[in-house]
Structures are given as structure tokens and as C-alpha cells.
Amino acid sequence: MTDQNLTLLTDFYELTMMQGYFKNQTNDTVIFDAFYRENPSGSGYAICCGLDQVIDYIKNLHFGPEDIAYLRSLHMFDEDFLAYLADFRFTGDIYAIPEGTVVFPMEPLVKVIAPIMEAQLVETAILNIVNHQSLIATKASRVCYAARGEGVMEFGLRRAQGPDAGTYGARAAVIGGCIGTSNVLCAKQFDVPPLGTHAHSWIMSFEDELTAFRKYAELYPTNTTLLVDTYDSLRSGVPNAIQVFTELRDSGRMPEKYGIRLDSGDLSYLSKKARKMLDDAGFQDASICASSDLDEYLIDSLKTQGAKINSWGVGTNLITSKDCPAFGGVYKLAAVKKNGQFIPKIKLSENQWKITNPGNKTVYRIYEKESGKIKADLIALVEEQYSPENPLLLFDPIATWKKTYLRAGTYTMRELLVPIFLNGECVYTSPSVMEIRDYCGKELNTLWDETRRLINPHDVYVDLSNELYHMKHQLLDSMNAGHGERTRG
């Protein structure tokens, strides 16, 4: 999970296609776009994540002697092609939307401009990295939204699909809004807060619950959170926790942070009863943390019920994005360079959402000037120029009669894609994970509340520029009648 050579982290057909291009002496510069078609988990948005790992992957991209020997052993690749691979390096350009940015369907998250053999090879790894981390960051942002500003801790390592998913998933969860993680490797590697209390086994290893609480408080005198549901939360756990807190207070050793954690049962009922018991004992500032198979919907329900919980530990449903286990990002050819010019390419489909957007594109975010909220996103060709000092007419690329007219001076614009690699050299420095987290929080605040709601959110419009729209439809019209025939089934 540190500076790995992931060159063979690719689908086999990428290599067979590369050899085909090599044998046919076809290595034109092309443009590929990585994008997704549908927001995960029924969300109104997604969070772009994973770019720093993409950078590491590209920097370390090379075929070592063992890689070449393995490929030779498959008896699929000729020696001249293997010799080419032995000297392989990425020499192209990559543009991407920075991590932590709010994004929407169909807009390029990563744009690769490179010779086709290079651009083809990197497809699988880019999708693997960006799909996974964007999925978890989006899920985390929804969980944190449901918690309404109260701290959410990522607790999912033991339920993640392997060490990489647990570690990079925890990274993404922190970017999405979690205050820290139980994963110590992630905390060390990405300099994020490690968080946690103790397990039921700690309680069970002592002769009684009270002794276990006392010993824990002695070990961690500045941050004492006690797990109270091992035997009976209200009859045993909370009373014993109160006794320990009383002893600490009476001896002048009160922790800076202290409280209890509930990990089972009716969390709403138990938290209300525990809150009253703690308050009656004079511990009004004791925190109540809850865990136990939480997700954004359960947290939202508990908040609606008035549960007295102010800290949340979320594991399985977050680290696996259990209700939506895949992000669905794709990587499609958009243009091929011929005689110094990019020739746009388009993929057709019976499904209108699977028809790609051709050409060399960028993405502009349009904000309402007065509120600072996102008005729409605009996918445009790179050569187009815009100014907020001019009026702007936006239209739905599918239902074209739906239009929005923005008067001059009433909106602002920001280009989202930034250069990451130019001519094979990295020109971008990634912020720290906690800096990305702060940026992500600001990004989320540019969404309207209607887009952030958990159920049936309002869609943000992603429009095409007039030039791109007409390019797309000219390509569609130019396809022969056979390609455009309607079919059954």
C-alpha cells in the first residue's frame, strides 16, 4: 500500500490491444474520459476521490524484469512487443478534478491525453482507484450529513473487502467528512486522527465490569469513553460508568473528554435513559457515542426520534457502501489526433445515457453569485471561452426545451479540470487528507439543501455547451442508417 508498482493491475485485454496497436504501428494520440453515469446510493451528487493514488500509480508505471518474464511465459506476446514494454513509461497528459470536489454524472473526472497504447494501459487502474474511493467518500458525506454536524468515526476495517479497501476506504471516508478512523495504518500513512475505545472483551477479561472501567480510566486519563452494553446497559453499564466518573471527579482527575458508548439495543431509547442518568449525576458534558450497524438512514431516524447521541461510530455500511457496492465509472474514447487535430469520436447506444460526449472537453461549474450555490455544470469544448460578464443560456441536452437564462453579472464560473501530468511529468501537488477534507466540506456547502437530502434529492443540471451539443448531433446524424436503426428487445 506504499509506492507499489501496479503496472500489471490491468485487464488482460488492455495488453492484448496494446500488442495489436504495436503490430499495426498504430499509436495515435487519443483522449479518454473517465466519468460515471449515475450518482451512488440514490444521492444527488458524488465526491471525487482517489487522485493522489492515481498520481502514485502513474509515477511508478513501468514493467520490471519479473513482469516481462511473466508476460513471456503466457506465450501470447512477441519479443519485439515485450522489448517495447521493457522501456515503457507514461509520456502523456492527465487532467483531473481535484479530490474532495462535488461532481455529477457524465462529466469527466479524469481526462487522459496520450498515445493510445499508454492511454489504454492505464484505464483499469484509474477506474479501480477512482471508483472505489469516490464511492466511499460519497457514502461518508451522506452519513456525516445525517449526523448533522456531530462527529462520525470510521470503524469499518474488519468488515472491509481486504487491507487495501479498508485503508484507502478509510482515507476516502475522512475526505468525505469523518473525523478520524479506527484503522491505524491509514492514520499513520495519511496523517489522520486514529480513534477508538475498547471492545467487550476488555470488560469480559476482568472479574467485573466496574473493575474493567476503573482500569481503563487509569490507563487513559484524558479521554475515557466506556463501552456500557456488555451485560446490561441501564442496570449495569451506565451506573458503573457513573461511579467511575464520580470517583475521578472526587479525586480531581476528571478527563478532558469522557463519556459512554452504546453498541446494541434500541439506541434511541437507551441514549435518552442514559442521558438522564448522566445528567442527574452531574455529568451533563459526558458524551454518548453510538455504533451498531449504522448508516445514514438509521442515523437520520435516530436524530428525528430525539436520540441523545452526539458521536457516531460507523463501520460495515460505510466502508463497503453496502446499499450501493459499485460506483460505475467508465472510461471512453473521446477523440483521436490526426494531422495535428483531434477528431471527435462517439459511442452509440440504444440507451441515451450511454451515448458518449465526444471531443476534447472541460467542465465549468456555474454558481449563483448571490448565494454561492451551484446553479449548474457545463461541459464544453476546451477552446470555448466564457465570461460571467456576458449572459449565458443553458439548456437540457436531452429535453432541450428546458432552458435557463443567466443574466450577466448574476453568476460566477470555475473550471474544474486541472493539469496533473504534462508530457509525462507530474505538475500537481496533492494536499494532505485533512486539507482535502476541509475543502470537501466547503464544496458540500455549495450544494442546495434539496440536493443533499437523503431521499429523492434534487438533481443538479449538467448541460452541454451549444458547440458540443451540435458536434455530438452532427456525429449522430453522420452515422449510417444501419447504425441508427431501432431494434427490439
N, C-alpha and C positions, 0 to 999 in steps of 0.2 A: 504493500500500500504506500510505498515511498519510492519515487523515481523508478518505477518498473518499466521495462521495455515491453510494451503491449503491442508490438508490431503484428504479431500473429493473432491478436484479438480482432479477428475479422471473419466474415463469412467466406467460405471456400470459393464461392463463385466470384468474389472480388478478385482473387488471384487468377482464376481461370480467364476472366475477362481481361485482366491486365496482360496476360500472355497473348491473348487474342489481339489486343491493341498493338503489342510489341511486334508480333509476327506480321501484322498488316501495316506496320510503320505508321500507325495512327496514334498521335499523341497531341492532338489539338488542345489548346487551352479552352477550358469549359467553365461554366458556372453551375454549381449545385446549390440549392437552397434546402436547409433543414427547417422544417416547420411542423405544426400539428393542426389537426382539423377540428378538434372538439375539446372543450375545457374538461378537465378531470373532475370526478366526484360531484357532477352537477353544479360546478362552480361557475361564476360569471367572469372568471379570469384565471390566469396561471402565473406562476413566479418562475422566471428564467433562472436556471441554476446549473452549475457544473462546469462553467467556463474555465476555471483555474485548472481543473483536471484535464480538460481538453488541451490546454496550453502545455501541460507537462507531457501529455501523450505525444503531441506534435514535436516537441523538443527532443524527445527520446526515440523518435521514429527511425529505426534502422534494422536491417536484417543482420543478425550476428551469425558467426560461423555455424552455431548449432541450429539456427533457424534454416539456413541454407541446406545443411546436411539433412534435416528432417524433410524439407520440401523435395530434395533429390530422392529421398527414399520412397516417395509416393509414386515415382515413375510417371508423373504427369507433366513435368516441366522440363524443357530443354535447357542445355547447358548455357546457351547464349542468353536466355532469359534469366537464369539463375545468376549469371555474371552481372547482368543489369541490376538485379535485386541486391547483390552484394555491395554495390556502391550507391544504393538508393538513399535519397534524402528528400524531404519536402521542400520545394522551391517556390511555392505559390503564395497567394494572399488569402487571408481569412478575415472576414468582418463578422462581428457578433454583437448582440445586445448584451450589455453588462449584466452580471449576476445580480439578483435581487430586484430586477425590473419587472413590473407588471406587464404581462403580454397577453395576446389574444390570438384566436385561431387564424391560420392562413398566412401570418406574417413571418418572414424569415427570421429565425433566432440565430442561425449561423449561416453565413454565405461563404462558400469556398470557390476561389478562382485559381485554377491550377491546371497544368497538363492533365489530360483525362486519366492517365494511369495513377497519378498521385491523388487526384480528387476521388477516384473510385475506391482506392485502398482505404481511405480514412472514413468512409461512410459509416461502417458498422460501429466503430469505436465512438465516434461523435454521437451517434444516436443512442448507444448504450449509456454513455455518461450523462448526456443532457436529458434524455427521457427519464432516467431514474431520479436524478437529483431534482429536476423540475417537478416531478410528481410529488416527492416527499415535501419539498418546500411549499408547494401549493396546499397540500394537506395540513401542514403545520400552521400555515397562515389562517386557515379556516378554524382550526382548533383554538388558536390564540384569539381569534375574533370572538368565538363563542365564550371564551373566558372573560371577555370584557375588561381587558387590561390587567387581570390578575396573572401572576407568574405561572407559566406552563413549563414543566421539566420533561425532557425527552428521556423515556425509561425503556426503550424497546430493544436493546441489544440482544437479549436472549431469545427474542422471537423473530429477529431479522433473518432474511434469507442469506446467511453467511456473513463472514467478517467484513468483506467489502461493503455489502449493503448496510450492515449495522454501523460502520464507521462513516461512510460517505452519506448515508441516510441521516445520521445524527448531525453531520455538518449542514446538510440541507435544512433539517428541522430548525437548527439555530438561526440560519439565514431567514427562514420563514417566520421567526418570531419567538421561538423557545428561548428561555433564559439560560439554559445550560443542558447538559446531558449526563446520564449515568455512565456513558462509555468513556473510560479513562484514556484509551488510545486516541479517540477523537479529540478529547480535551487537550491532550499533550500535543498532538500533531497540528491542531488548528488553533491552539491557544484560546479555547473557550472554557467557561466555568464547569468543573466536574461537580455533580450534585448527587445526593442520595442520603439515606438514613440508615436503617438496618432492617434485616429480614426477621420473619417469625422465628427462624432457627436460633437467632440470638436470644430471644425470650425463652425458648424451649430448652436451651442449653444450661440455664440456671435452675436452681431449686424452686424459684418462684418468680413471678412477673415483677414484683416490686424490687427485688434484688437486681434483676436484669436492667431495669430502668435506672437504678442508682449507679450501677457500674458504667452504664453508657454515659450518664451525665458527668461522671468523674472524668471519663476519657475525653469528652468533647464539651468543655465548659462554656464555650462561646456560642455554640449552635447545637441545641439539644431538641431534636424532634423525635418523639417517641411513638412507635407503632402500637396502637392500643387494641387491635382486634384479634389477638392471638387466641384468647379464651372467651372473653365477653366484653365487648366494647364499653357498655354503660355500667355494668355491675363491677367490672374488674379493671379494665384498661384505663379508662378516664379517671376513676378515683385514685388509682395508683400513680398515674401521671401527675395529678394534682398534689398528691402527697410529696412526690419528689420535687415539684416546683416550689411547694411550701417550704421544704427543707432548704432548698437553695436560696430562697428569698430570706428566710430567717437567719441564715448563716452569712448573708451578704455576698453570695456567689451567683446571683441571678444572671443567666446567659443573656448576651445581646440579642440573640434570636432563639426562640423556643416555641414549642407547640406540639401538636399531635398529628398522626397520620391515620386515616381510615382506609382500609383496603378491601372491605367486603361489607355486605349487608345493604340496607336501604340508606344510601349516603345522604339523602335529604333529611330524613328523619333523624338519623344518628348525629349528623352535624348540628342540627338545631338543638337537640338534647345536650350534646357535648358543649356547645357554645354557652348554654345557660349554666351548666355545671362549672365551667371555667370562669365565667363572669361572676357567678355567685361566690367563687373562691378568691376573687380579686385578681384574676388573670385575664383581664379584658384584651390585652395585647398579645395573647397567645394565638399563634396561627393554627388553622386547621387545614391540613393537606389531605387530598383525596386521590386515590388511584383506583384500580379495578376496572379494566376493560373500558376505559373512557374513550369517547370520540367527540366530535363537535356537536353532534345531535344530543347526546346524553348530557354533556356539559351545559348546553343551551337549555335543556329541560330542567336540569337541577337549578340553574340560575333563575328560571321562571318560577320554580317552586319555592324560591327564597332560601335555598340551602346556604348554610353558614360556612362556606368553604372559600378560602382565599388563596389557595395554592393547589396546583393540579399536576399529577404525575401521569403522563400518557405514554403508553407503550405500544402494544401489538397493533392497534388500529391505526396508529400514526406511522410507525416505521415500515409497515407493509402496505400502507394505504389500502386497507382491507376491502373497502367497498369499491375501489377502482384500482386494480393492481397494475395497470399499464398506462403510460402517458400517450402512446400512439403517435409519436413523432415520426415523420418520414423525411426522405432525402431525395430530391427530384432534380433532374437536369433542366436547367432554365435557358441556357444559351451555349452556342459553340462559336468559337472565334475562327473566322475565315477571312483571309486577306486584310487582316488588321481590324475587322469589325465583328462585333458579336451578333450572330444570327439567332433570333429568339426561337426557342423550342417549347412545345406544349404537349402535355399528355391528355388524351381524351378519355372519357368515361361515360357510361350511362348515368352515373351519379354525378350531379352537377358540382358537388363539393370535392370530387376527386379530379376535376379538371384543373390543371395547374396554372399558375400565373407565370407567363414567360418573361424573358428578358433580364437585363441587369438592373436590379431593383434596390431600393432603400425604403425605410419606414419612417414616417413622420408622426409624431404624437401631437395632437391638437388639444390645447387646454382652453377652457373658458377663462378669459382674463380676469373677470371679477372674482370668481370663486377659486380658481386654480385647479378645478376638477377637470378630468378627462372628458373632452367632448366627443372625440373620435380618433381613430388611427387612419392614416392614409398611406397605402402602398403606392409608390411612384417609381418611375424610371430615374436612374441616378443623374441623368443630365438635366432633369427638370429643376426649375428654380421657383421658390415660393417666398413670399414676404407677407407677414401679418399686417403690413400697411396697405395691402390690397384685399378686396373682398374675395371670398372663397366659396365656391359652390360644391358641395359634396352630394353624392348620390349612391344609393344602394346598388352594388354590382349585380345583384340578382333581380330585385324588384326596383328597376331603375326609375320608376315614377316617384319613389320616396326620396325626397331631396332635403338638404339642409343648407340654408344660405347664411354664411357668416359675414357680418359687416366688417369692413376694415377697422382695425384697432380694437376689436372686441375679443380677439383670441391671440394666443401665442403658439409657437411651434418649436418642436425639438426633434432633431434627427436621432434615431435610436441606435442604428448600426454604427459601430466604431471600428477602426482598424485594429486587428490583433496581431497578424503576421503580414509583413510585406516582403516579397521576394524571399520567402523562407525564414526571415528573421523576425523574432518576436519584438513588437514595438509597444506592447501594453504591459503595465504592471498591475497585478491584481491587488485590490485592497485586502485587508485582513477579514476574517469571517465576521468578527464583531462589527467592523466598519460596514461590511455588506449588509449585515442585519439592520443597522441603523438606517442605511439607505433604503432598504426594503420597507421599513416602517414608514418612511416618508412617501415612498411610491404608493403604498396601500392607502395612504391618506388622500391621494389624488383621485381615488375611486369614489363615486357616489355611494351612499348607504344602500341604495337599491341594487347596486351591482354586487355588494358584499354579502347581502343576505344569503342564508344557507340554503333556502328552498326557493326555487323559481326566481333566480336573480335576473335583473335587467341586463340584456346584452349590450356591450359596447360595440358600436359600429366600426367595422374595419372596411374601409372603402378603397376603391381603386381610383387612381388619377384618370382623368379623361384620356390622356395619351396611352396609358397602359390598358385601359378598358378597350380602346379601339384597336390597339395592337393585338390583344387577345382575340377579339372577334374577327379581325381580319384573318388571323391564323385559322380560326374555326371555320370561317367561310371558305378558306382556300383548300381545306381538306376535301378529297374527292367524295362523291356521293356514297360510295360503299362504306367509307369510314363513318359517315354520318347517319347511316340508316338506323331507324329504330328497330329494336329487337324485342321479342317476347321473353319473359322469364327473368 
